[in-house]
Amino acid sequence: MTQQIKILGLLTLPLAPAANKFMLYFTKYAENKFDILNKHKVFFTREQIENTVGAPDKISKKGKLLTAQKENVKVIYKKEAGVIKIITFFPVKS
């Protein structure tokens, strides 16, 4: 069983083999995006966003930004020095 450690809003998230671990960081905008979407009756959990990045159905790259898509959510993020920075996320049609 894989363990995850939360420290000050950061999460160690295994991606692929256990040796490739990244710290996961939600930007201030990404944190606020939960409330923005909730006002429009669209609900995602942090766990859904983390799982989308950790085990996406579809990935792509545009410049320095990466996208991960799983089920009905798309996440825009970038990797910097062992940290995955979640920039934003939004609902998509499956």
Number of C-alpha atoms within 10 A of each C-alpha: 3 6 7 10 10 11 9 6 10 16 19 17 23 18 14 10 7 9 8 10 16 20 20 23 20 20 14 11 13 20 16 12 17 18 14 14 15 11 10 8 9 12 12 18 9 11 9 14 22 18 16 22 26 16 15 18 11 13 16 10 12 8 6 9 13 18 20 22 24 20 14 13 18 22 23 21 24 16 15 11 7 11 17 22 20 24 19 20 22 17 16 11 7 8
